[in-house]
Amino acid sequence: MDSRISRIRQNEKKSHTEVYTKEKLYDSNTWLRKPIKTVEELVPLFADYEEVRILDLGAGVGRNSIFKDWKILKKNVVQQNYEIPRENIRSSLSTNVVTFVARKNN
């Protein structure tokens, strides 16, 4: 990997670490203040469910899978490794897959 891309990735990692450390999920003026629009539109569809199972592929702090005003009943984290087939290139992805069981607070 060339040094420019390496530098960009290091700076991005530093930036995300700072934001995730300093900002509280849903309590800031950053992009962490709420889930993406699609998730906000879907959450009300689950209001009548006693429990909801949520799969998070570990690509952030959980703002799209840990809903505000929902209680996490159970959390399971599993490390997953994936091989991504591409033409003449071997790529792999390693991520934490997080499963939540949640219930809306009354």
Secondary structure, DSSP 8 states (H G I E B T S, - for coil): --HHHHHHHHHHHHHHHHHHHHS-TTSSSSGGGS--HHHHHHGGGGTT-S-EEEEE-SSSSSTTTS-TTEEEEEEEEEEEEEEEEETTEEEEEEEEEEEEEEEE--
